[in-house]
Amino acid sequence: MDSITYNIPCSMVSSYRGKGVVIRSHDPTDLVESLSEENLDSISYIQLLSLTYDVDGLLSSRYSMPLDLVMSNPKEEFSLLYKYSRLLAKQPVRVSVPVIAGFSNAVRLAISLNFAVKLLVEQPNRPLIEEMLEVLRYYLHHSTVSQPIEFFHSMLMAFYHDHPGTLWEIQEQHPAFFRYVSDQGEESISKRFAVKGLSMAPDAIAKEFQHDLSNENMEYHACDYLDNCYGYFKWPQKEYSCEGIKIILKKLKDAAEELKKNLSSHVDAGGTEQL
């Protein structure tokens, strides 16, 4: 098996046999039927693209694969999370929430129900940055938060451990490790890069994108968080200003430094470091 994980539609399971995959579908019945003893080891998780279906098929399945619930309209869909909370006793469940107006209520409910959360973020405008900052404050300071909110959690740990983890990896879009396969069978870095007219190989897309940023974008070179971002938020509009994103990253870095100090003081007082 190669090191790349392919996000594929259910209809292409047989074509990617022997490769690491994420299997996606709008219908949970299709997801359940795509699972078999022979392919379980190659599946990272299954991905449900619609929350309107009944959960009984997932509950009765003999397999307990990690599940990613992908919202499309969190402001309207967040109440549907209640019925999926029944699955938590059976399998790990994450909710992927697009960063669009009103998304924060869905994040809070998901966390209160004990789901992990992943933010699907592209190029947020100022109101969305403010909403992201509210969610970040909730993640950092609310005592009842027991599940990760990504990308916040992994970036906080990267800052804490001085590890150059990148958003491309955290968001599962690094071309060396992840690929998105469209319903038509076309491979790209991720769904956000799978746009009409972009037909070059995924590795070439990434190299060309980085090359263009290096030549054209002064903010890219001057960014204090280049090692963690590598232009993640510069797609599709390279002229997008990352000032709001830098505020978020700075707050995460400051929180990591504060955590280090607090744990160091605890160790000096006779405790043990646990992170």
WOMOQUI-V888874 format. One record per residue. N is the residue number from 1. RES is the residue in one letter. PHI is phi in degrees with one decimal (NA if undefined). PSI is psi as a letter, one per 40 degrees, with the letter a starting at -180 (999 if undefined). OMEGA is omega in whole degrees, 0 to 359 (none if undefined). Layout:
BEGIN
N_RES_PHI_PSI_OMEGA / N_RES_PHI_PSI_OMEGA
END
This chain:
BEGIN
1_M_NA_h_179 / 2_D_-77.3_i_186 / 3_S_-86.5_e_183 / 4_I_-90.9_h_174 / 5_T_-103.9_h_184 / 6_Y_-104.8_h_173 / 7_N_-87.2_h_189 / 8_I_-126.2_i_171 / 9_P_-73.1_i_181 / 10_C_-53.0_d_185 / 11_S_-65.8_e_184 / 12_M_-109.5_e_182 / 13_V_-57.0_d_182 / 14_S_-66.0_d_181 / 15_S_-71.5_d_182 / 16_Y_-113.8_f_177 / 17_R_-61.1_h_181 / 18_G_91.9_e_178 / 19_K_-107.5_i_175 / 20_G_-70.6_h_185 / 21_V_-138.6_i_159 / 22_V_-112.3_h_182 / 23_I_-104.3_h_184 / 24_R_-120.5_i_175 / 25_S_-165.2_i_172 / 26_H_-80.5_d_187 / 27_D_-110.3_h_180 / 28_P_-61.8_d_177 / 29_T_-62.1_d_177 / 30_D_-62.5_d_179 / 31_L_-62.7_d_181 / 32_V_-62.1_d_182 / 33_E_-71.2_e_180 / 34_S_-81.3_e_183 / 35_L_-90.9_h_175 / 36_S_-150.1_i_181 / 37_E_-57.9_d_186 / 38_E_-77.9_e_182 / 39_N_-113.4_e_185 / 40_L_-60.3_d_184 / 41_D_-66.7_d_183 / 42_S_-94.7_e_183 / 43_I_-96.3_h_176 / 44_S_-72.9_d_175 / 45_Y_-167.0_i_175 / 46_I_-108.5_i_189 / 47_Q_-129.3_h_179 / 48_L_-101.9_h_188 / 49_L_-94.5_e_177 / 50_S_-138.9_h_183 / 51_L_-99.3_e_186 / 52_T_-86.1_e_183 / 53_Y_-79.5_i_174 / 54_D_-72.6_i_184 / 55_V_-97.0_e_186 / 56_D_-59.6_d_180 / 57_G_-62.5_d_178 / 58_L_-69.1_d_180 / 59_L_-66.5_d_184 / 60_S_-88.6_e_180 / 61_S_-61.2_i_179 / 62_R_-73.9_e_182 / 63_Y_-103.5_i_182 / 64_S_-121.3_g_181 / 65_M_-78.4_i_172 / 66_P_-55.2_h_186 / 67_L_-122.6_h_175 / 68_D_-113.1_h_177 / 69_L_-93.0_h_185 / 70_V_-102.3_h_177 / 71_M_-81.2_i_172 / 72_S_-112.2_d_179 / 73_N_-136.2_g_186 / 74_P_-59.2_d_181 / 75_K_-64.9_d_180 / 76_E_-96.9_d_190 / 77_E_-96.6_e_192 / 78_F_-60.6_d_180 / 79_S_-68.1_e_179 / 80_L_-69.5_e_181 / 81_L_-64.4_d_182 / 82_Y_-57.1_d_183 / 83_K_-68.7_d_180 / 84_Y_-78.5_e_179 / 85_S_-63.7_e_177 / 86_R_-64.2_d_182 / 87_L_-75.7_e_187 / 88_L_-64.7_d_177 / 89_A_-74.0_e_186 / 90_K_-109.3_d_188 / 91_Q_-157.2_i_174 / 92_P_-66.5_h_180 / 93_V_-134.0_h_175 / 94_R_-118.2_i_175 / 95_V_-111.8_h_176 / 96_S_-95.3_h_189 / 97_V_-117.4_h_176 / 98_P_-67.3_h_180 / 99_V_-82.3_g_175 / 100_I_-129.0_i_188 / 101_A_-51.1_h_178 / 102_G_89.2_e_184 / 103_F_-66.8_d_188 / 104_S_-63.8_d_179 / 105_N_-64.9_d_178 / 106_A_-65.9_d_179 / 107_V_-63.1_d_181 / 108_R_-61.9_d_180 / 109_L_-66.4_d_180 / 110_A_-58.0_d_180 / 111_I_-66.5_d_180 / 112_S_-64.4_d_178 / 113_L_-86.6_e_176 / 114_N_81.3_f_170 / 115_F_-84.9_i_163 / 116_A_-73.8_i_183 / 117_V_-133.3_i_171 / 118_K_-125.9_h_177 / 119_L_-86.7_h_176 / 120_L_-93.9_g_189 / 121_V_-119.3_h_180 / 122_E_-116.5_c_180 / 123_Q_-128.4_g_187 / 124_P_-66.0_h_175 / 125_N_-80.9_a_186 / 126_R_-61.1_d_177 / 127_P_-59.7_d_178 / 128_L_-71.1_d_174 / 129_I_-60.5_d_179 / 130_E_-62.4_d_179 / 131_E_-69.0_d_176 / 132_M_-63.4_d_178 / 133_L_-66.0_d_175 / 134_E_-62.0_d_179 / 135_V_-66.2_d_178 / 136_L_-63.9_d_177 / 137_R_-60.8_d_178 / 138_Y_-60.6_d_180 / 139_Y_-63.2_d_185 / 140_L_-78.0_d_193 / 141_H_-122.1_e_181 / 142_H_-84.2_h_189 / 143_S_-67.0_e_183 / 144_T_-91.2_e_180 / 145_V_-72.5_h_181 / 146_S_-121.9_e_179 / 147_Q_-119.8_i_181 / 148_P_-72.3_i_167 / 149_I_-114.9_h_180 / 150_E_-95.0_i_18 / 151_F_-90.9_e_185 / 152_F_-56.1_d_188 / 153_H_-63.4_d_182 / 154_S_-67.4_d_178 / 155_M_-70.5_d_175 / 156_L_-60.1_d_179 / 157_M_-67.5_d_177 / 158_A_-63.4_d_177 / 159_F_-66.1_d_182 / 160_Y_-63.7_d_183 / 161_H_-92.5_e_183 / 162_D_52.7_f_180 / 163_H_-108.4_h_184 / 164_P_-78.7_f_175 / 165_G_-67.8_h_183 / 166_T_-111.1_i_177 / 167_L_-62.5_d_178 / 168_W_-60.8_d_178 / 169_E_-76.5_d_183 / 170_I_-58.7_d_182 / 171_Q_-88.2_e_177 / 172_E_60.3_f_180 / 173_Q_-133.2_e_178 / 174_H_-75.2_h_186 / 175_P_-64.9_e_178 / 176_A_-77.1_e_187 / 177_F_-126.6_d_186 / 178_F_-135.2_i_174 / 179_R_-139.1_i_175 / 180_Y_-108.2_h_179 / 181_V_-109.3_h_183 / 182_S_-67.6_i_178 / 183_D_-62.9_e_178 / 184_Q_-93.9_e_176 / 185_G_90.0_e_180 / 186_E_-89.1_h_181 / 187_E_-91.9_h_175 / 188_S_-144.3_i_179 / 189_I_-64.6_d_182 / 190_S_-160.9_i_182 / 191_K_-60.3_d_182 / 192_R_-71.8_e_175 / 193_F_-93.6_e_183 / 194_A_-82.8_g_183 / 195_V_-109.5_i_182 / 196_K_-59.5_h_177 / 197_G_92.3_e_180 / 198_L_-102.6_g_191 / 199_S_-107.5_e_181 / 200_M_-71.7_i_181 / 201_A_-61.8_i_182 / 202_P_-53.6_d_179 / 203_D_-61.5_d_180 / 204_A_-68.3_d_177 / 205_I_-58.6_d_182 / 206_A_-63.3_d_182 / 207_K_-64.7_d_179 / 208_E_-64.8_d_179 / 209_F_-62.2_d_179 / 210_Q_-64.2_d_179 / 211_H_-62.8_d_180 / 212_D_-63.6_d_179 / 213_L_-63.0_d_180 / 214_S_-62.7_d_183 / 215_N_-86.7_d_192 / 216_E_-113.5_d_195 / 217_N_-118.4_h_181 / 218_M_-69.7_d_179 / 219_E_-60.6_d_179 / 220_Y_-59.4_d_182 / 221_H_-69.7_d_185 / 222_A_-87.6_e_187 / 223_C_-71.8_h_177 / 224_D_-70.0_e_185 / 225_Y_-114.7_f_183 / 226_L_-57.5_d_182 / 227_D_-65.2_d_180 / 228_N_-100.4_e_187 / 229_C_-114.5_d_183 / 230_Y_50.6_f_174 / 231_G_76.5_f_183 / 232_Y_-55.3_d_185 / 233_F_-89.4_e_179 / 234_K_-92.6_e_177 / 235_W_-112.9_h_6 / 236_P_-89.9_e_182 / 237_Q_-94.9_h_183 / 238_K_-65.2_d_181 / 239_E_-83.3_e_177 / 240_Y_-55.4_h_179 / 241_S_-83.5_h_182 / 242_C_-93.9_e_184 / 243_E_-57.8_d_179 / 244_G_-65.9_d_178 / 245_I_-63.0_d_179 / 246_K_-63.0_d_177 / 247_I_-62.4_d_179 / 248_I_-63.6_d_181 / 249_L_-64.9_d_178 / 250_K_-64.7_d_179 / 251_K_-63.9_d_177 / 252_L_-67.1_d_179 / 253_K_-65.9_d_178 / 254_D_-62.4_d_179 / 255_A_-65.0_d_178 / 256_A_-65.3_d_179 / 257_E_-66.2_d_178 / 258_E_-65.1_d_178 / 259_L_-63.1_d_177 / 260_K_-58.8_d_181 / 261_K_-62.7_d_181 / 262_N_-64.6_d_180 / 263_L_-70.8_d_177 / 264_S_-63.8_d_178 / 265_S_-64.2_d_179 / 266_H_-66.0_d_178 / 267_V_-65.2_d_179 / 268_D_-62.5_d_180 / 269_A_-86.0_e_176 / 270_G_107.3_e_178 / 271_G_-88.1_a_178 / 272_T_-125.8_i_180 / 273_E_-78.9_h_186 / 274_Q_-117.0_e_181 / 275_L_-89.2_999_none
END
